[in-house]
Amino acid sequence: MSEQVSFHDVMRWTDEECRAFLEGQRWPNGPICPKCGADKPYKVIRKAADKNKVRSFYKCRSCRKQFTATVGTIFEDSHIPLNKWFAAIYLMCASKKGVSAHQIHRMLGVAYRTAWFLCHRVREAMRESGGPLAGIIEADETYIGGKARRGHPVAYHERMQIDLEARGLNPLQHQRGKRHGRKDKAVVFGMMERGGRVRTQHVPNADASTLGPIMIRDIDVRNSRLITDGHRAYKMIGHNMQHDIINHELEYVRAGNIHTQGIENYWGLVKRGINGTWHHVGEPYLDQYLREFDYRFNRRKISDEERFAALFGQVAGRRVTWYCQTPQPENPYA
């Protein structure tokens, strides 16, 4: 089956056609047992299918286990038809700023809670596992969260400080006994290869002890050049790799192509998606939403069809069970 499929093709597919596409993407050289890794299983076709059992499945010649293409994937033990799964994946891969669970709920005719958990399963499959970033790397932190009633909280604090200073008073007097606007926001740290991949994550705070180990772990320090703003958390990283600083109080671009415009543009895309599509994102789930943005951005140079097909190479081994309070048994008819 061709990998170049449109959204309309997916909506017309039957469950068996979806399963055949999944098998082709997961096992391009033939089915392999997910239990023991043996190849060349034999296929069993039922005369009649029960409502909870597929029409055909494989049986391993080595361990004698039964399995289908969905075993060990995000689709395992799901009662949602595969064509609805595929439609949701297509929408999430093609929508530049994301698609909400309410939209999936309305378009596909599934319950909202079902759509919400389906989207989180797909985001788990979007989790990147590539090697360290290399080349010219832009790094920056941002703050994601709600706005105060009087506009942006940080801007409000700055206006009050300017007003106090103009009246000859201590500008820090406004801060006494109050939390700064950024203290109520979630901190997100990101790194971007110039013209390449991006990698973001939610961090507890933006200090050197938190960001330094992340940069050393995720950057090829010998073959990279790091560019950041003047935040004090980045001052010590120059001992580990080549590091250039752009002072945003004086300039935004310096000679020698030193700037952080790429990662800052990416923050704008993330915030427009969160504010315009989901409106509110719970802090415990923020990393999963960031995975979705990273997956789409890192494959921005390919078509929606190719981005959709590429995700099926990552669905194995990503089954989400954090909602279960008890161990889940194996389902040979998944």
C-alpha positions in Angstrom: 0.0 0.0 0.0 1.4 3.4 -0.9 2.7 5.6 1.9 1.4 8.8 0.2 -2.1 8.9 1.5 -4.5 11.8 2.0 -6.9 12.5 4.9 -9.8 11.5 2.6 -8.1 8.1 1.9 -7.8 7.5 5.6 -11.4 8.3 6.4 -12.5 5.7 3.7 -10.3 2.9 4.9 -11.7 -0.1 6.7 -10.2 -1.6 9.8 -8.4 -4.3 7.8 -6.9 -1.7 5.4 -5.7 0.4 8.3 -4.2 -2.7 9.9 -2.4 -3.6 6.6 -0.9 -0.1 6.4 0.3 -0.3 10.0 1.9 -3.7 9.3 3.7 -2.3 6.2 5.1 0.6 8.2 6.0 -1.4 11.3 7.3 -4.5 9.5 8.5 -3.4 6.1 10.4 -6.8 5.7 7.6 -9.0 7.1 6.0 -9.5 10.5 8.2 -10.1 13.5 7.0 -11.4 16.8 6.9 -8.6 19.5 7.4 -11.2 22.2 10.6 -13.0 21.2 11.7 -11.3 18.0 11.3 -14.3 15.7 10.3 -13.8 12.1 8.1 -15.7 9.6 5.1 -16.4 11.8 2.1 -18.0 10.3 -1.2 -16.3 9.8 -4.6 -17.5 11.3 -7.8 -16.3 9.7 -11.1 -16.7 11.6 -14.3 -17.9 9.9 -16.2 -15.3 12.0 -14.9 -12.4 14.1 -16.4 -11.6 17.5 -16.8 -7.9 18.4 -13.6 -7.9 20.5 -11.5 -10.0 18.2 -9.9 -9.2 14.8 -10.6 -11.3 11.8 -6.9 -12.5 11.4 -3.8 -12.6 13.6 -0.3 -14.1 13.6 1.1 -16.9 15.7 4.8 -17.2 16.4 6.5 -20.5 15.4 9.0 -20.1 18.2 7.2 -18.9 21.4 3.7 -19.9 20.1 2.3 -16.5 21.2 -0.5 -14.9 19.2 -0.1 -11.2 18.1 -1.3 -8.6 15.7 0.3 -5.4 14.4 -1.1 -3.3 17.3 0.5 -5.3 20.1 3.1 -3.3 22.0 2.0 0.0 20.3 -0.1 3.0 21.3 -3.1 1.2 19.7 -3.0 -1.9 22.0 -6.2 -2.8 23.8 -8.1 0.1 22.3 -11.8 -0.2 21.3 -11.6 2.8 19.0 -11.7 1.8 15.3 -8.3 2.1 13.6 -9.6 4.5 10.9 -10.6 7.0 13.7 -7.1 6.5 15.2 -5.5 7.2 11.8 -7.8 10.3 11.2 -6.8 11.8 14.6 -3.1 11.1 13.9 -3.4 12.8 10.5 -5.0 15.9 12.0 -2.4 16.2 14.7 0.5 15.8 12.2 -1.0 18.3 9.7 -2.2 21.0 12.0 0.7 23.5 12.5 -0.7 24.8 15.8 -2.2 21.5 17.0 -5.8 20.3 17.3 -7.7 20.2 20.5 -9.3 17.1 22.0 -12.7 18.8 21.8 -12.2 19.2 18.0 -11.3 15.5 17.7 -14.3 14.7 19.9 -16.6 16.6 17.5 -15.1 15.5 14.2 -14.7 11.8 14.9 -17.8 11.2 17.1 -16.0 9.8 20.1 -16.4 10.8 23.8 -14.3 13.8 25.0 -12.4 11.7 27.5 -11.6 9.2 24.8 -10.3 11.9 22.5 -8.2 13.4 25.3 -6.5 10.2 26.1 -6.1 9.3 22.4 -4.3 12.6 21.8 -1.9 11.9 24.7 -1.1 8.4 23.3 -0.2 10.0 20.0 2.0 12.6 21.7 3.8 9.7 23.4 4.6 8.3 20.0 5.9 11.7 18.9 8.6 11.6 21.6 12.0 12.2 19.9 14.9 9.9 20.6 17.6 11.3 18.3 21.3 11.9 19.1 22.8 15.1 20.5 22.4 18.4 18.7 25.4 19.7 16.7 26.5 22.8 14.7 25.3 26.3 15.6 22.9 25.9 18.6 20.5 28.6 19.8 19.4 28.1 23.4 16.7 30.1 25.3 14.2 29.8 28.0 10.6 31.0 28.0 7.7 31.2 30.4 4.2 29.7 29.7 1.1 30.4 31.6 -1.9 32.7 32.1 -1.9 36.5 31.9 -2.9 39.0 34.7 -6.0 41.1 34.4 -4.0 44.2 33.5 -2.2 42.7 30.6 1.1 40.8 30.6 2.2 40.5 34.3 5.9 41.1 33.6 5.0 44.3 31.6 2.7 45.4 34.4 5.5 45.1 37.0 7.9 46.9 34.7 5.4 49.8 34.2 4.9 50.1 37.9 8.7 50.2 38.5 9.1 53.0 35.9 6.3 55.0 37.5 7.9 54.7 41.0 11.3 55.7 39.6 9.9 58.7 37.9 8.4 59.9 41.2 11.8 59.5 42.9 10.9 56.4 44.8 12.6 53.0 45.1 11.5 51.0 42.0 11.8 47.7 44.0 9.2 48.9 46.4 6.5 47.6 44.1 7.8 44.1 44.4 7.8 43.9 48.2 5.4 41.2 49.5 4.4 40.2 45.9 5.3 37.5 43.5 6.9 38.5 40.2 4.8 37.7 37.1 7.1 35.0 35.9 7.0 33.1 39.2 3.5 31.9 38.4 4.5 30.6 34.9 5.9 27.3 33.8 9.5 27.4 32.7 10.4 25.8 29.3 13.9 25.4 28.0 14.7 24.9 24.4 17.7 24.3 22.1 17.6 24.6 18.3 20.1 23.7 15.6 20.4 26.6 13.2 18.2 25.4 10.3 17.7 21.9 11.9 16.1 20.2 14.9 14.6 21.6 18.0 14.4 20.1 21.5 12.4 21.5 24.3 11.3 20.5 27.8 9.7 21.8 30.9 12.2 22.5 33.7 11.6 23.4 37.4 13.6 26.7 37.2 16.0 28.5 34.9 19.2 28.5 36.8 22.7 27.3 35.9 22.4 24.1 38.0 19.3 23.0 36.0 20.1 24.2 32.5 23.9 23.4 32.5 23.6 19.6 32.7 20.8 19.6 30.1 23.0 21.5 27.6 26.1 19.3 28.2 23.9 16.1 27.8 22.0 17.1 24.7 24.7 19.0 22.7 27.8 17.7 21.0 30.1 20.1 22.8 33.1 19.4 20.7 31.5 20.1 17.4 29.0 22.9 18.4 28.9 26.6 18.9 26.3 27.8 21.4 24.5 31.1 21.2 22.4 32.5 24.1 21.2 35.7 25.5 22.8 37.3 28.6 20.9 35.3 31.2 23.2 34.5 34.1 22.3 30.7 33.8 24.4 30.5 30.7 27.6 32.2 31.9 29.5 29.1 33.0 28.7 27.0 30.0 31.6 28.6 28.1 34.0 26.4 30.1 32.6 23.3 28.2 32.0 24.6 24.7 32.3 27.6 22.4 29.8 30.1 23.6 28.7 33.5 22.2 26.3 35.9 24.0 24.0 38.4 22.5 23.0 41.2 24.9 19.3 42.0 24.1 19.5 45.2 26.1 21.8 46.6 23.3 21.0 44.6 20.2 19.2 41.6 18.8 21.6 40.6 16.0 25.4 41.0 16.1 27.9 40.7 13.3 29.0 37.2 12.7 25.4 35.9 12.6 25.1 35.9 16.3 21.4 35.9 17.4 18.7 33.7 18.9 15.9 34.7 16.5 15.3 31.0 15.5 14.4 29.7 18.9 12.5 32.9 19.8 10.4 32.5 16.6 9.7 28.9 17.7 8.5 30.1 21.1 6.0 32.3 19.3 4.7 29.3 17.4 4.3 27.3 20.6 2.6 30.0 22.5 0.1 30.8 19.7 -0.7 27.1 19.5 -1.3 26.8 23.3 -3.2 30.1 23.7 -5.2 29.7 20.5 -5.9 25.9 20.4 -5.9 24.6 24.0 -6.2 27.9 25.9 -4.9 26.2 29.0 -2.3 23.4 29.5 -1.8 21.6 32.8 1.8 21.8 34.0 2.1 18.0 34.5 1.2 17.5 30.8 3.2 20.3 29.4 6.1 18.1 28.2 3.7 16.0 26.1 2.4 19.1 24.3 6.0 20.2 23.7 6.7 16.8 22.1 3.9 17.4 19.6 5.3 20.8 18.6 8.9 19.4 18.3 7.8 16.5 16.2 6.0 18.7 13.6 8.8 21.3 13.6 11.6 18.8 13.1 9.7 17.4 10.0 8.6 20.8 8.7 10.4 20.2 5.3 8.3 17.1 4.4 4.7 16.9 3.4 1.7 16.1 5.7 1.4 12.7 4.1 5.1 11.8 4.8 4.9 13.2 8.4 1.8 11.0 9.0 3.5 7.9 7.6 6.7 8.6 9.5 4.9 8.5 12.9 4.0 4.8 12.5 7.7 3.9 12.7 7.6 5.2 16.3 4.4 3.7 17.7 6.0 0.5 18.9 7.1 0.3 22.5 5.2 3.5 23.4 2.1 2.1 25.0 0.7 4.5 27.6 -0.5 2.9 30.8 0.1 5.7 33.4 -3.7 5.9 33.8 -4.0 2.3 35.1 -3.8 1.6 38.8 -3.2 -2.2 38.3 -0.9 -4.1 35.9 -2.6 -4.8 32.6 -2.7 -8.3 31.2 -1.6 -9.1 27.6 -4.3 -9.0 25.0 -3.6 -11.4 22.1 -6.4 -9.8 20.1 -5.2 -6.2 20.4 
